Amino acid sequence: MSAAQYGRCLHPKRMNCTHIHIDAILKAHIPYESIWLVFDKDDFPTFEQAIILAEQNDFKVAWSNPSFEYWLFLHFAYSDSNLHREEWTIKLRNHFQKNIPECETYSKNMKKIFKIVTQHGSLKAAISRGRRIHEDHIKASNSPDNCCPCTKVYALIENFSPYLDDLLL
């Protein structure tokens, strides 16, 4: 399995692909300081089980519920509205159309999305907003399935903060 395939679910039913990724990584016998799995809930019923399985295998998880678009939106504004994943995509498209002239619209898998959201939004604010909403859910004793909206992508970015000084000013 190539490194590029780690980012795609290879399971025919697209169910809990965490098993596949964990098995492939463990079989690679390559020492890593830390391994991060990044995924969102979408409509998958095994979301929470995937998080538990990853953490049991000492992987770190940067999950988003309901979608990764929520994390992207946090670069521009705070929201704790429990919206469907498609509504987060619409909110991003609207924001891009109104506020980012060089982008006609937002679309999934956009090239240079990190550059776009950090230049036109604030990575530092997204981290703060993501941490705030996550901590609110922790205080309410919500499980990841019930943390909506929520994201832990901020923790992944914090892990790389020594390399992102210019973006975190």
Rosetta silent file (secondary structure, phi, psi, omega in degrees, C-alpha in Angstrom):
SEQUENCE: MSAAQYGRCLHPKRMNCTHIHIDAILKAHIPYESIWLVFDKDDFPTFEQAIILAEQNDFKVAWSNPSFEYWLFLHFAYSDSNLHREEWTIKLRNHFQKNIPECETYSKNMKKIFKIVTQHGSLKAAISRGRRIHEDHIKASNSPDNCCPCTKVYALIENFSPYLDDLLL
SCORE:     score description
SCORE:     0.000 S_00000001
   1 L     0.000  128.587 -179.226    0.000    0.000    0.000 S_00000001
   2 L   -81.222  160.502  179.243    1.493    3.340   -0.995 S_00000001
   3 H   -61.069  -33.281 -179.759    1.591    6.359    1.282 S_00000001
   4 H   -64.139  -29.522 -178.512   -0.840    8.143   -1.039 S_00000001
   5 H   -75.822  -16.434  179.135   -3.439    5.453   -0.410 S_00000001
   6 H   -60.001  -28.818 -177.403   -3.453    6.089    3.352 S_00000001
   7 H   -81.611   -4.368 -178.701   -5.636    9.123    2.719 S_00000001
   8 L  -121.696  143.473  177.454   -8.337    7.134    0.950 S_00000001
   9 L   -77.824  125.883 -178.288  -10.582    4.449    2.306 S_00000001
  10 L  -100.163   -4.530 -178.031   -9.896    1.188    0.513 S_00000001
  11 L   -73.730  131.575 -175.408  -12.668   -0.844    2.121 S_00000001
  12 L   -58.785  -30.125 -179.578  -15.378   -1.742   -0.423 S_00000001
  13 L   -96.705    2.653  179.927  -18.208   -0.732    1.913 S_00000001
  14 L    52.995   32.875  175.507  -16.387    2.418    3.144 S_00000001
  15 L   -87.379 -149.947 -171.728  -17.063    1.399    6.718 S_00000001
  16 L   -59.029   88.835 -179.043  -14.469    1.555    9.462 S_00000001
  17 L   -78.324   -5.313 -179.933  -11.314    1.949    7.374 S_00000001
  18 H   -58.601  -37.807  177.621   -9.262    2.654   10.451 S_00000001
  19 H   -55.741  -46.808 -177.030   -8.497   -1.086   10.698 S_00000001
  20 H   -62.612  -46.450 -177.840   -6.979   -1.047    7.213 S_00000001
  21 H   -67.485  -42.005  179.336   -4.840    2.015    7.853 S_00000001
  22 H   -63.008  -46.657  179.043   -3.624    0.829   11.241 S_00000001
  23 H   -58.695  -44.867 -179.004   -2.682   -2.584    9.858 S_00000001
  24 H   -64.242  -41.911 -178.918   -0.776   -1.031    6.956 S_00000001
  25 H   -67.351  -43.596 -179.665    1.098    1.410    9.190 S_00000001
  26 H   -65.919  -35.656  178.557    2.035   -1.264   11.733 S_00000001
  27 H   -72.077  -19.764 -177.669    3.243   -3.614    8.986 S_00000001
  28 H   -70.385  -23.029  179.261    5.457   -0.877    7.519 S_00000001
  29 L    52.328   39.993  177.141    7.827   -1.139   10.511 S_00000001
  30 L  -108.848  124.300 -179.778    8.856    2.487   10.087 S_00000001
  31 L   -71.816  131.524  177.205    9.506    4.354   13.330 S_00000001
  32 L  -127.051  146.256  174.411    7.442    7.499   13.712 S_00000001
  33 L   -67.865  -43.526  175.114    7.384   10.016   16.530 S_00000001
  34 L  -155.637  151.329  177.918    3.630   10.187   16.156 S_00000001
  35 L  -122.632  128.262 -179.326    1.050    9.086   13.629 S_00000001
  36 E  -111.061  133.179  170.296   -2.057   11.142   13.048 S_00000001
  37 E  -105.493  132.091 -178.774   -5.259    9.907   11.474 S_00000001
  38 E  -120.889  120.131  177.927   -7.455   12.654   10.062 S_00000001
  39 E  -156.888  164.998  177.357  -11.072   11.919    9.239 S_00000001
  40 E  -121.686  169.091 -175.037  -14.559   13.261    9.626 S_00000001
  41 L   -76.007  -41.961 -171.684  -17.818   11.695   10.632 S_00000001
  42 L    48.420 -127.659  178.714  -19.912   12.348    7.565 S_00000001
  43 L  -115.535   23.433 -176.478  -22.700    9.796    7.951 S_00000001
  44 L   -79.418  129.316 -177.543  -20.560    6.839    9.031 S_00000001
  45 L   -76.000  -11.675 -176.463  -21.985    4.880   11.956 S_00000001
  46 L  -103.028   19.909 -177.324  -18.544    3.644   13.106 S_00000001
  47 H   -54.227  -54.412 -176.649  -17.055    7.091   13.714 S_00000001
  48 H   -66.596  -37.487  177.616  -16.599    6.725   17.456 S_00000001
  49 H   -63.754  -35.323  178.581  -15.320    3.153   17.175 S_00000001
  50 H   -65.168  -40.583  178.115  -12.683    4.356   14.694 S_00000001
  51 H   -63.205  -47.325 -179.481  -11.477    6.973   17.185 S_00000001
  52 H   -60.911  -46.754 -179.280  -11.294    4.414   20.002 S_00000001
  53 H   -60.497  -44.942  179.825   -9.449    1.886   17.827 S_00000001
  54 H   -61.839  -46.968 -178.416   -6.910    4.472   16.685 S_00000001
  55 H   -66.572  -34.078  176.516   -6.247    5.702   20.220 S_00000001
  56 H   -64.243  -24.793  179.043   -5.907    2.115   21.505 S_00000001
  57 L   -99.232   18.345  176.925   -3.113    1.693   18.950 S_00000001
  58 L    63.949   26.431  172.697   -1.375    4.890   20.124 S_00000001
  59 L   -93.789  150.449  174.679   -2.367    6.922   17.079 S_00000001
  60 E   -95.292  146.772 -174.776   -3.468   10.489   17.459 S_00000001
  61 E  -124.673  126.883  174.578   -6.753   11.431   15.859 S_00000001
  62 E  -110.960   86.094 -175.889   -7.726   14.761   14.355 S_00000001
  63 E   -99.222  158.854  173.507  -11.423   14.165   13.762 S_00000001
  64 E  -133.125  141.189  176.973  -14.188   16.511   12.739 S_00000001
  65 E  -133.683  115.398   15.573  -17.903   16.119   13.283 S_00000001
  66 L   -93.892  -18.962 -174.614  -19.786   16.465   11.004 S_00000001
  67 L  -153.285  163.672  177.784  -17.164   17.335    8.371 S_00000001
  68 H   -63.915  -26.442  178.892  -13.718   18.756    7.717 S_00000001
  69 H   -59.399  -29.341  176.473  -15.417   21.831    6.276 S_00000001
  70 H   -60.825  -45.322  177.260  -16.300   22.837    9.820 S_00000001
  71 H   -59.024  -43.667  179.395  -12.573   23.117   10.622 S_00000001
  72 H   -62.559  -41.364 -179.575  -12.041   25.228    7.502 S_00000001
  73 H   -61.130  -35.088 -178.082  -14.956   27.487    8.445 S_00000001
  74 L   -63.341  -15.273  175.281  -13.392   28.167   11.861 S_00000001
  75 L   -68.741  -21.859 -174.534  -10.596   30.057   10.093 S_00000001
  76 L  -108.909  -31.997 -175.957  -13.155   32.754    9.277 S_00000001
  77 L  -162.757  158.209  173.978  -15.689   32.738   12.108 S_00000001
  78 L   -88.384  140.375  171.664  -16.837   30.963   15.257 S_00000001
  79 L  -154.834  139.372  172.693  -19.971   28.878   15.109 S_00000001
  80 L  -120.237   24.148  179.053  -21.437   26.188   17.297 S_00000001
  81 L   -72.228  130.580  179.532  -24.476   25.621   15.090 S_00000001
  82 L   -81.935   85.538 -177.977  -25.318   21.957   14.673 S_00000001
  83 L  -104.396  155.141  173.904  -25.508   21.922   10.878 S_00000001
  84 L   -68.508  152.998 -177.029  -25.475   19.026    8.443 S_00000001
  85 H   -55.933  -35.357  179.547  -22.143   18.503    6.679 S_00000001
  86 H   -67.761  -30.701  178.101  -23.560   19.760    3.383 S_00000001
  87 H   -68.938  -32.833  175.586  -24.593   23.011    5.097 S_00000001
  88 H   -66.718  -37.452  177.057  -20.964   23.599    6.176 S_00000001
  89 H   -63.672  -42.913  178.810  -19.920   23.185    2.553 S_00000001
  90 H   -63.174  -43.301  178.867  -22.558   25.732    1.503 S_00000001
  91 H   -60.351  -40.811  178.011  -21.390   28.175    4.203 S_00000001
  92 H   -66.201  -44.393  178.714  -17.814   27.870    2.925 S_00000001
  93 H   -58.114  -45.475  179.311  -18.885   28.335   -0.691 S_00000001
  94 H   -62.039  -43.554  179.671  -20.815   31.468    0.249 S_00000001
  95 H   -63.169  -45.136 -179.391  -17.895   32.838    2.238 S_00000001
  96 H   -61.591  -44.852 -178.658  -15.434   32.166   -0.597 S_00000001
  97 H   -62.649  -38.096 -176.772  -17.709   33.794   -3.186 S_00000001
  98 H   -83.283  -32.504 -167.428  -18.207   36.921   -1.075 S_00000001
  99 H  -119.524  -10.407 -176.985  -14.769   37.349    0.482 S_00000001
 100 L  -126.461   89.310 -172.146  -12.082   35.623   -1.581 S_00000001
 101 L   -57.476  -35.430 -177.346  -12.020   37.135   -5.078 S_00000001
 102 L   -75.615   -9.654  176.941   -9.410   34.763   -6.536 S_00000001
 103 L  -110.874  120.936  178.448  -11.562   31.751   -5.635 S_00000001
 104 L   -67.231  -37.026  179.807  -14.812   31.440   -7.490 S_00000001
 105 L  -165.213  168.539  173.015  -16.101   28.987   -4.914 S_00000001
 106 L   -88.458  140.727  171.209  -15.074   26.369   -2.401 S_00000001
 107 L  -142.313  151.139  179.475  -14.947   22.757   -3.535 S_00000001
 108 L   -59.901  146.746  178.336  -13.808   19.600   -1.787 S_00000001
 109 L    62.432   30.729  176.350  -10.179   18.614   -2.355 S_00000001
 110 L   -62.858  137.562  172.858   -9.188   22.107   -3.489 S_00000001
 111 L   -71.220  145.581  177.160   -5.517   22.470   -4.175 S_00000001
 112 L    63.686   25.166 -178.870   -3.816   24.972   -1.886 S_00000001
 113 H   -61.177  -38.296  179.514   -6.754   25.030    0.557 S_00000001
 114 H   -61.109  -45.215  179.211   -4.367   25.452    3.506 S_00000001
 115 H   -62.263  -42.309 -178.067   -2.774   28.482    1.861 S_00000001
 116 H   -63.601  -50.634 -175.688   -6.174   29.972    1.018 S_00000001
 117 H   -70.915  -28.857  179.568   -7.699   29.652    4.490 S_00000001
 118 H   -81.339  -27.143  177.153   -4.549   30.841    6.272 S_00000001
 119 H   -79.965  -34.266 -176.019   -4.099   33.864    3.996 S_00000001
 120 H  -103.112  -11.166  177.053   -7.749   34.945    4.072 S_00000001
 121 L  -126.140 -154.096 -178.470   -8.618   33.671    7.520 S_00000001
 122 L  -135.781  115.980  176.388   -6.694   33.042   10.717 S_00000001
 123 H   -64.744  -41.199  178.912   -5.059   29.768   11.663 S_00000001
 124 H   -59.837  -43.619  178.585   -4.534   31.062   15.186 S_00000001
 125 H   -66.424  -39.636  179.097   -8.249   31.894   15.472 S_00000001
 126 H   -61.632  -41.800  177.755   -9.242   28.497   14.037 S_00000001
 127 H   -61.913  -48.336 -179.565   -7.107   26.748   16.665 S_00000001
 128 H   -61.643  -45.415 -179.662   -8.624   28.840   19.447 S_00000001
 129 H   -65.972  -42.582  179.303  -12.170   28.343   18.165 S_00000001
 130 H   -63.144  -44.209  178.241  -11.654   24.601   17.634 S_00000001
 131 H   -63.032  -43.206 -178.814  -10.189   24.146   21.105 S_00000001
 132 H   -59.245  -49.544 -177.917  -13.016   26.205   22.667 S_00000001
 133 H   -67.168  -37.673  178.598  -15.819   24.177   21.085 S_00000001
 134 H   -64.341  -44.747  178.959  -14.035   20.884   21.870 S_00000001
 135 H   -63.675  -35.971  175.943  -13.545   21.882   25.523 S_00000001
 136 H   -61.782  -40.976  178.588  -17.223   22.848   25.753 S_00000001
 137 H   -68.535  -37.781  177.551  -18.179   19.367   24.570 S_00000001
 138 H   -62.283  -45.613  179.095  -15.754   17.754   27.030 S_00000001
 139 H   -59.864  -32.703  179.399  -17.295   19.757   29.898 S_00000001
 140 L   -85.311    3.185 -179.346  -20.721   18.521   28.791 S_00000001
 141 L    58.420   34.534  177.713  -19.380   14.925   28.751 S_00000001
 142 L   -80.727  138.250  173.525  -20.342   14.504   25.099 S_00000001
 143 L   -78.270  161.024  179.659  -18.918   11.569   23.190 S_00000001
 144 H   -52.887  -37.023  177.192  -17.396   12.340   19.752 S_00000001
 145 H   -58.573  -33.031 -176.707  -20.590   11.086   18.076 S_00000001
 146 H   -99.499    3.834  176.836  -22.514   13.738   20.008 S_00000001
 147 L   -91.123   88.041 -176.911  -19.973   16.542   19.599 S_00000001
 148 L  -140.054  116.045    3.028  -21.535   18.347   16.691 S_00000001
 149 L   -85.419  157.579  176.560  -20.117   20.552   15.532 S_00000001
 150 E  -168.078  156.769  176.271  -16.621   19.844   16.778 S_00000001
 151 E  -151.968  147.721  172.216  -13.120   19.263   15.523 S_00000001
 152 L  -115.189   15.552  177.038   -9.794   18.121   16.911 S_00000001
 153 H   -62.809  -28.665  177.595   -7.802   19.228   13.870 S_00000001
 154 H   -55.323  -35.656 -178.632   -6.600   22.100   16.056 S_00000001
 155 H   -67.648  -37.374  176.106   -4.589   19.523   18.070 S_00000001
 156 H   -63.777  -45.602 -179.742   -2.809   18.324   14.932 S_00000001
 157 H   -64.796  -40.696  176.825   -1.937   21.892   13.979 S_00000001
 158 H   -60.484  -35.275  178.108   -0.729   22.616   17.522 S_00000001
 159 H   -60.196  -32.990 -179.300    1.534   19.574   17.189 S_00000001
 160 L   -97.976    8.145 -174.865    3.181   21.273   14.202 S_00000001
 161 H   -56.114  -33.292  177.860    3.168   24.768   15.721 S_00000001
 162 H   -59.999  -21.721 -178.287    6.981   24.996   15.981 S_00000001
 163 H   -99.069   -1.467 -174.380    7.033   24.887   12.179 S_00000001
 164 L  -119.504   24.524 -174.701    4.158   27.314   11.671 S_00000001
 165 H   -48.695  -46.644 -177.201    5.389   30.365   13.584 S_00000001
 166 H   -61.657  -31.481 -177.500    4.650   32.813   10.750 S_00000001
 167 H   -83.953  -15.301 -175.066    1.058   31.589   10.493 S_00000001
 168 H  -104.847   10.505  178.434    0.396   31.755   14.223 S_00000001
 169 L   -70.718    0.000    0.000    1.364   35.376   14.815 S_00000001
